[in-house]
Amino acid sequence: MKELVQDRLSKMDDLEQRRLLKNMMAGVFMNLVEYQEEMTRQLERRVFEEIENTEEKFDVYVSLTSREDYDPIHEFLYPVLPSDTEDKKVDISRVAEVVREGGALPLFTLFLEMETERITALVHSKRIFAGMLVTETGNYPIRFRLEHNRSYILEIEKLYHMFMQNGMPWKTINHPYAYKFVDCVLIGGDGEPAAHEEIHEITISLEEFDVFKKGDVFPLWNIERLSLKNSGFPIPAMDRVNYEHVLPLRKTGPEHGYLIDGAEGDIRYIKRTEEELTIVTPRDKSGEWNVLKVTKPVTTRLSRQTYPVLSNRRQDSFLGRYAGKQAVIVRAKAEITRIVNSFEAAHGLELERVDIWGGTGRSDVSNLVTKSQTYPLNPFVSDNVRTEEGKQIMRLGFRLGSEDASPVSPAYMLSDLMSFLVSEVQMYFPEYKCEGEWV
């Protein structure tokens, strides 16, 4: 409006009339225009604040590190399992027992820089690999087989139950590193080391897969384990049965997300404010609470990660937040595309097509399962209303984007990113069995 007034004034030839009109506009009209613009800005702020994005406090960021590069004072990344930072010792008496009598003994864990489907096929093949046990007195040939390491996947499952217990909406964890660990299981060997011998080294040869193996690495995420004590004495709750325990968040940071890790019987519900958590519980005595702090990521000039940092974060947009608040889902490809593109992990991937296949013919379904190039990331999320039998299959076809929008993740993780996107779509469409493939 200001530009329009200035344009009209500049076109007036009579300078006296221009001066009078300019004074009148500056005195009355422009104040009205500025007031209207300020009210419009305030209305816009109110609309955005009403659709507040509280989910971003619980976005999970993940990465991988070697023991050598691990930074114990990293700004926001912590080991998924704190025990990974400790030195692990092998009991040579157990090794001798397996070599002598047979059986199985997991010795160490490896990370394989391969596609997850190739790792699964390798584990299922039950292939036996050779290795060497080196002691101060000699070398002992040993034999291994590979098994999936599920310790990190179980931590993700525990996190899901904690989200449910805290009344927070669950969002699929994008942690492809967790699915690429295998345990090297000792199944036999030649010779028998003595009980007094000290193990110097244990090696394994994966033959053609040797170039993909990485030892002494472990996964990270932005979840820190804390022990917080409630401030003051417990206050009787409104129901006059339970008590309110208040945990202040000023020292640990109110900008982060917090989850209470407690027994199901200890937590009735949790109230959240900007600077404190209030736990309503039957416990009538003060004490410490185990808390998971979902740390907000920060980057500094000294931050360095050998492996990419990935997340399940949604791209922040008004349309995405508004659509997330709606209870009615539009059953259209455009809606599925919006869900997929709302995640940062979708960068470099494009949803090409969505096909629905009938779930009545058993032969059709068996043929389709062999084509799936994804795996479920939320197998612990149960649907007590529907059964898997007879579900229609929603097949999502992805392709790589253009060179300008190429993925930031290495090639061996692309199928894992597709699995993450398909698993998130599955949460929106539980009546289908969602699968993904490259087209």
C-alpha positions as CSV (number, residue, x, y, z in Angstrom):
1,M,0.0,0.0,0.0
2,K,2.8,2.4,0.8
3,E,4.4,1.8,-2.6
4,L,1.0,2.5,-4.3
5,V,0.7,5.8,-2.5
6,Q,4.2,6.8,-3.4
7,D,3.6,5.9,-7.0
8,R,0.5,8.0,-7.3
9,L,2.2,11.0,-5.6
10,S,5.1,10.8,-8.0
11,K,2.7,11.1,-11.0
12,M,1.1,14.3,-9.8
13,D,2.3,17.3,-11.8
14,D,0.8,20.0,-9.5
15,L,3.4,20.3,-6.7
16,E,1.1,22.2,-4.4
17,Q,-1.5,19.4,-4.6
18,R,1.2,16.8,-4.2
19,R,2.4,18.5,-1.0
20,L,-1.2,18.7,0.5
21,L,-1.9,15.1,-0.4
22,K,1.4,14.0,1.0
23,N,0.8,15.7,4.3
24,M,-2.7,14.2,4.5
25,M,-1.5,10.7,3.8
26,A,1.4,11.0,6.2
27,G,-0.8,12.3,9.0
28,V,-3.8,9.9,8.8
29,F,-3.7,7.3,6.1
30,M,-0.2,5.9,6.6
31,N,-0.8,5.4,10.3
32,L,-3.8,3.4,9.4
33,V,-1.9,1.3,6.9
34,E,0.9,0.6,9.4
35,Y,-1.6,-0.4,12.1
36,Q,-3.3,-2.8,9.6
37,E,0.0,-4.3,8.6
38,E,1.0,-4.9,12.3
39,M,-2.3,-6.5,13.0
40,T,-1.8,-8.8,10.0
41,R,1.6,-9.8,11.3
42,Q,0.2,-10.5,14.8
43,L,-2.6,-12.7,13.3
44,E,0.0,-14.6,11.3
45,R,2.1,-15.2,14.4
46,R,-1.0,-16.5,16.3
47,V,-1.8,-19.0,13.6
48,F,1.7,-20.4,13.6
49,E,2.0,-20.5,17.4
50,E,-1.3,-22.4,17.7
51,I,0.1,-25.2,15.6
52,E,3.3,-25.4,17.7
53,N,5.8,-28.0,16.6
54,T,6.4,-29.8,19.9
55,E,7.6,-33.0,18.2
56,E,10.9,-31.5,17.3
57,K,12.1,-31.9,20.9
58,F,11.9,-35.6,20.5
59,D,13.6,-36.0,17.1
60,V,16.3,-38.7,17.3
61,Y,19.7,-38.2,15.6
62,V,22.0,-41.1,15.1
63,S,25.5,-41.7,13.9
64,L,28.4,-44.2,14.2
65,T,31.9,-43.9,15.6
66,S,35.0,-45.9,16.1
67,R,36.5,-46.4,19.5
68,E,39.5,-44.3,18.4
69,D,37.4,-41.4,17.3
70,Y,34.8,-41.5,20.1
71,D,34.4,-38.1,21.8
72,P,33.1,-38.6,25.4
73,I,32.2,-34.9,25.6
74,H,30.4,-34.6,22.3
75,E,27.8,-31.8,22.2
76,F,24.8,-34.1,21.6
77,L,25.7,-37.7,20.6
78,Y,26.0,-40.5,23.2
79,P,26.5,-44.3,22.9
80,V,23.3,-46.3,22.4
81,L,24.8,-48.8,24.9
82,P,27.1,-47.1,27.5
83,S,28.9,-50.5,27.9
84,D,30.3,-50.0,24.3
85,T,32.9,-47.6,25.7
86,E,34.3,-50.2,28.0
87,D,37.0,-52.7,27.1
88,K,35.7,-56.2,26.6
89,K,37.6,-59.2,27.7
90,V,37.2,-62.7,26.4
91,D,37.2,-65.6,28.9
92,I,39.8,-68.0,27.4
93,S,38.3,-70.9,29.5
94,R,35.0,-70.5,27.6
95,V,36.9,-70.5,24.3
96,A,38.7,-73.7,25.2
97,E,35.4,-75.3,26.3
98,V,33.8,-74.5,22.9
99,V,36.8,-75.8,21.0
100,R,36.9,-79.0,23.1
101,E,33.2,-79.8,23.4
102,G,31.5,-77.8,20.7
103,G,28.6,-75.3,21.2
104,A,28.5,-71.6,20.4
105,L,30.1,-68.5,22.0
106,P,29.7,-64.9,20.7
107,L,33.2,-63.4,20.8
108,F,32.9,-59.9,19.3
109,T,30.7,-57.7,17.0
110,L,31.4,-56.4,13.6
111,F,29.8,-53.6,11.5
112,L,29.3,-54.4,7.8
113,E,29.2,-51.5,5.3
114,M,26.7,-53.4,3.2
115,E,23.0,-53.3,2.2
116,T,20.9,-54.8,5.0
117,E,19.3,-57.3,2.6
118,R,22.8,-58.7,1.7
119,I,23.7,-58.9,5.4
120,T,20.4,-60.8,6.0
121,A,21.2,-63.2,3.2
122,L,24.7,-63.8,4.4
123,V,23.5,-64.6,8.0
124,H,20.8,-66.9,6.7
125,S,23.3,-68.8,4.6
126,K,24.9,-70.2,7.8
127,R,28.3,-69.8,6.1
128,I,31.3,-70.8,8.2
129,F,34.4,-68.5,8.2
130,A,37.9,-69.2,9.5
131,G,39.7,-67.2,12.1
132,M,42.8,-67.2,14.3
133,L,43.2,-67.0,18.1
134,V,46.6,-65.6,19.0
135,T,48.1,-66.1,22.4
136,E,51.6,-65.7,23.9
137,T,52.4,-69.4,23.2
138,G,51.0,-69.8,19.7
139,N,48.2,-69.5,17.1
140,Y,45.0,-71.6,17.2
141,P,42.7,-71.9,14.1
142,I,39.1,-71.3,15.0
143,R,35.8,-71.3,13.1
144,F,32.9,-68.7,13.1
145,R,29.5,-68.2,11.9
146,L,27.6,-64.8,11.7
147,E,24.4,-63.9,13.6
148,H,22.4,-60.7,13.7
149,N,23.2,-58.5,16.7
150,R,19.9,-57.3,18.1
151,S,21.1,-55.4,21.1
152,Y,20.7,-52.0,19.5
153,I,17.3,-52.9,18.0
154,L,16.1,-53.9,21.4
155,E,17.1,-50.4,22.7
156,I,14.9,-48.9,20.1
157,E,12.1,-51.1,21.2
158,K,12.6,-50.0,24.8
159,L,12.5,-46.4,23.6
160,Y,9.1,-47.1,21.9
161,H,7.6,-48.4,25.2
162,M,9.0,-45.4,27.0
163,F,7.3,-43.0,24.5
164,M,4.0,-44.8,25.1
165,Q,4.4,-44.7,28.9
166,N,5.1,-41.0,28.8
167,G,2.1,-40.3,26.5
168,M,4.3,-39.0,23.6
169,P,3.5,-39.8,19.9
170,W,5.9,-42.3,18.4
171,K,7.9,-41.6,15.3
172,T,9.9,-44.3,13.5
173,I,13.6,-44.2,14.5
174,N,15.8,-43.8,11.4
175,H,18.8,-45.8,12.6
176,P,20.2,-47.8,9.7
177,Y,23.5,-48.4,11.5
178,A,21.7,-50.5,14.2
179,Y,20.7,-53.1,11.6
180,K,24.2,-53.7,10.2
181,F,25.9,-55.3,13.2
182,V,26.6,-59.0,13.3
183,D,28.0,-61.2,16.1
184,C,30.9,-63.4,15.3
185,V,30.0,-66.7,17.0
186,L,32.7,-69.2,17.8
187,I,31.6,-72.7,16.9
188,G,34.8,-74.7,17.0
189,G,38.5,-74.8,16.3
190,D,41.7,-76.8,16.2
191,G,44.0,-77.2,19.2
192,E,43.1,-76.2,22.7
193,P,44.5,-73.1,24.5
194,A,45.5,-73.6,28.1
195,A,43.6,-71.8,30.9
196,H,46.6,-69.7,31.9
197,E,47.2,-68.3,28.4
198,E,46.5,-64.7,27.6
199,I,44.6,-63.7,24.5
200,H,46.5,-61.2,22.4
201,E,44.3,-61.1,19.3
202,I,41.3,-62.7,17.7
203,T,40.9,-62.3,13.9
204,I,38.3,-63.5,11.4
205,S,38.4,-63.6,7.6
206,L,35.1,-62.9,5.8
207,E,36.8,-63.7,2.5
208,E,35.1,-61.6,-0.2
209,F,33.2,-59.6,2.4
210,D,36.4,-58.6,4.3
211,V,36.4,-55.1,2.6
212,F,33.1,-54.4,4.3
213,K,33.8,-55.3,7.9
214,K,34.6,-52.6,10.5
215,G,35.7,-53.6,14.0
216,D,35.6,-51.5,17.2
217,V,32.8,-49.2,16.1
218,F,29.5,-48.6,17.9
219,P,26.3,-46.5,17.2
220,L,25.4,-43.2,18.8
221,W,22.3,-41.2,19.3
222,N,21.3,-38.0,20.9
223,I,19.8,-39.6,24.1
224,E,21.5,-39.1,27.4
225,R,20.8,-41.0,30.5
226,L,20.3,-38.8,33.6
227,S,19.3,-39.2,37.2
228,L,17.2,-36.2,38.5
229,K,16.0,-35.6,42.0
230,N,12.6,-33.9,42.5
231,S,12.7,-30.5,44.1
232,G,11.1,-30.2,47.5
233,F,8.6,-32.6,49.0
234,P,5.9,-34.5,47.0
235,I,2.7,-32.6,46.8
236,P,-0.7,-34.5,47.1
237,A,-2.4,-34.6,43.7
238,M,-5.9,-33.4,43.0
239,D,-7.3,-37.0,43.3
240,R,-6.0,-37.2,46.9
241,V,-4.5,-40.6,46.1
242,N,-1.3,-39.9,44.2
243,Y,1.5,-37.4,44.6
244,E,3.2,-34.9,42.4
245,H,7.0,-35.0,42.0
246,V,8.4,-31.9,40.3
247,L,11.7,-32.2,38.3
248,P,13.2,-28.8,37.4
249,L,14.8,-28.5,34.0
250,R,16.7,-25.2,34.3
251,K,20.1,-26.9,34.8
252,T,19.7,-29.6,32.1
253,G,18.1,-27.2,29.6
254,P,14.3,-26.7,28.9
255,E,14.9,-26.8,25.1
256,H,15.5,-30.5,25.2
257,G,12.9,-33.4,25.3
258,Y,12.6,-35.6,28.4
259,L,11.2,-39.1,29.0
260,I,10.8,-40.7,32.4
261,D,12.2,-44.2,32.6
262,G,10.2,-45.8,35.4
263,A,8.1,-48.8,36.2
264,E,4.6,-48.8,34.8
265,G,3.0,-48.8,38.3
266,D,5.1,-45.8,39.3
267,I,3.8,-43.3,36.7
268,R,0.1,-42.3,36.5
269,Y,0.7,-39.5,34.0
270,I,3.2,-36.6,33.4
271,K,2.5,-32.9,33.1
272,R,5.0,-30.8,31.1
273,T,5.7,-27.1,31.2
274,E,8.5,-25.1,29.8
275,E,10.9,-25.4,32.7
276,E,9.7,-28.5,34.7
277,L,8.2,-32.0,34.6
278,T,5.5,-33.0,37.0
279,I,5.2,-36.8,37.6
280,V,2.0,-38.0,39.2
281,T,2.8,-41.2,41.0
282,P,1.8,-43.3,44.0
283,R,5.3,-42.8,45.5
284,D,5.0,-40.6,48.6
285,K,8.7,-40.1,49.3
286,S,11.3,-37.9,47.5
287,G,13.9,-39.7,45.4
288,E,15.7,-39.8,42.1
289,W,14.2,-40.5,38.8
290,N,15.8,-42.1,35.8
291,V,15.3,-39.7,32.8
292,L,16.2,-39.9,29.2
293,K,17.2,-36.5,27.8
294,V,16.6,-36.2,24.0
295,T,19.3,-33.6,23.4
296,K,18.7,-30.9,20.8
297,P,21.5,-31.0,18.3
298,V,24.1,-28.2,18.1
299,T,27.0,-28.0,15.8
300,T,30.3,-26.3,16.5
301,R,33.4,-25.7,14.4
302,L,35.1,-28.6,16.3
303,S,32.3,-31.1,15.6
304,R,33.5,-33.9,13.4
305,Q,31.8,-37.2,12.6
306,T,33.3,-39.9,10.4
307,Y,29.9,-41.3,9.5
308,P,26.9,-39.2,8.5
309,V,24.5,-38.0,11.2
310,L,20.9,-39.1,10.3
311,S,17.6,-38.3,11.9
312,N,13.9,-38.9,11.8
313,R,13.3,-35.2,11.8
314,R,10.5,-33.7,9.7
315,Q,11.1,-30.6,7.6
316,D,9.5,-27.7,9.5
317,S,6.7,-26.2,7.4
318,F,3.3,-24.8,8.2
319,L,1.6,-27.2,5.8
320,G,3.3,-30.2,7.4
321,R,2.3,-29.1,11.0
322,Y,-1.3,-28.3,9.9
323,A,-1.7,-31.7,8.2
324,G,-0.3,-33.5,11.2
325,K,-3.0,-32.1,13.4
326,Q,-5.8,-33.4,11.2
327,A,-7.6,-36.6,12.2
328,V,-8.9,-37.4,8.6
329,I,-6.3,-38.7,6.2
330,V,-6.9,-38.2,2.5
331,R,-6.4,-41.5,0.8
332,A,-4.5,-40.3,-2.3
333,K,-1.0,-40.6,-3.7
334,A,-0.5,-36.9,-3.1
335,E,-1.1,-37.4,0.7
336,I,1.4,-40.3,0.7
337,T,3.9,-38.2,-1.2
338,R,3.5,-35.4,1.4
339,I,4.1,-37.8,4.2
340,V,7.3,-39.1,2.5
341,N,8.6,-35.6,1.6
342,S,8.0,-34.3,5.1
343,F,11.1,-36.1,6.3
344,E,14.7,-34.9,5.9
345,A,15.7,-38.5,5.2
346,A,13.7,-38.4,1.9
347,H,16.3,-36.0,0.4
348,G,17.5,-37.5,-2.8
349,L,14.7,-40.1,-3.0
350,E,11.5,-39.6,-5.0
351,L,8.2,-41.6,-4.7
352,E,7.5,-42.7,-8.2
353,R,4.3,-44.7,-7.8
354,V,1.9,-46.3,-5.4
355,D,0.4,-49.7,-6.3
356,I,-2.3,-51.5,-4.3
357,W,-2.5,-55.3,-4.7
358,G,-5.3,-57.5,-3.5
359,G,-4.7,-59.6,-0.4
360,T,-7.0,-62.5,-1.2
361,G,-4.9,-64.5,-3.6
362,R,-2.1,-66.4,-1.8
363,S,-0.1,-66.9,-5.0
364,D,-0.1,-63.2,-5.7
365,V,1.1,-62.3,-2.2
366,S,3.9,-64.9,-2.3
367,N,5.2,-63.4,-5.5
368,L,5.1,-59.9,-4.2
369,V,7.0,-60.7,-1.0
370,T,10.0,-61.7,-3.0
371,K,10.1,-58.3,-4.7
372,S,10.1,-56.3,-1.4
373,Q,13.5,-54.5,-0.8
374,T,12.6,-53.1,2.6
375,Y,12.2,-54.4,6.1
376,P,9.9,-53.2,8.9
377,L,11.4,-50.8,11.5
378,N,8.5,-51.0,13.9
379,P,7.8,-54.8,14.4
380,F,7.1,-54.1,18.1
381,V,4.1,-51.8,17.3
382,S,1.2,-54.2,17.5
383,D,-2.2,-53.7,15.9
384,N,-4.7,-55.4,18.1
385,V,-7.6,-54.6,15.8
386,R,-6.4,-56.0,12.5
387,T,-4.5,-59.2,11.5
388,E,-1.9,-59.5,8.9
389,E,-3.8,-62.2,7.0
390,G,-5.8,-60.9,4.1
391,K,-4.3,-57.4,4.1
392,Q,-3.9,-55.6,0.8
393,I,-0.3,-54.8,-0.1
394,M,0.7,-51.2,-0.7
395,R,3.8,-51.2,-2.9
396,L,5.7,-47.9,-2.9
397,G,8.1,-47.5,-5.8
398,F,11.1,-45.2,-5.2
399,R,13.8,-43.9,-7.4
400,L,16.9,-41.8,-6.9
401,G,16.5,-38.1,-7.5
402,S,18.4,-35.9,-9.8
403,E,22.0,-35.0,-9.4
404,D,21.1,-31.7,-7.7
405,A,19.1,-33.6,-5.1
406,S,21.4,-36.6,-4.6
407,P,21.3,-38.4,-1.1
408,V,23.8,-37.4,1.5
409,S,24.0,-41.0,2.8
410,P,26.3,-43.6,1.3
411,A,24.9,-46.0,-1.3
412,Y,24.8,-49.0,1.1
413,M,22.2,-47.1,3.2
414,L,19.7,-46.1,0.6
415,S,17.6,-49.2,1.1
416,D,17.6,-48.5,4.8
417,L,16.3,-44.9,4.2
418,M,13.6,-46.3,1.9
419,S,12.7,-48.8,4.7
420,F,12.4,-45.9,7.2
421,L,10.0,-44.0,4.8
422,V,7.9,-47.1,4.1
423,S,7.7,-47.9,7.9
424,E,6.5,-44.3,8.6
425,V,3.8,-44.6,5.9
426,Q,2.8,-47.9,7.5
427,M,2.0,-46.0,10.7
428,Y,-0.5,-43.9,8.7
429,F,-2.1,-46.9,6.8
430,P,-2.3,-49.9,9.2
431,E,-5.0,-51.5,7.1
432,Y,-2.3,-52.2,4.4
433,K,0.9,-54.1,4.4
434,C,3.4,-51.5,3.1
435,E,6.5,-52.5,1.2
436,G,9.0,-50.7,-0.9
437,E,11.1,-51.3,-4.1
438,W,13.4,-49.5,-6.5
439,V,11.9,-48.6,-9.9
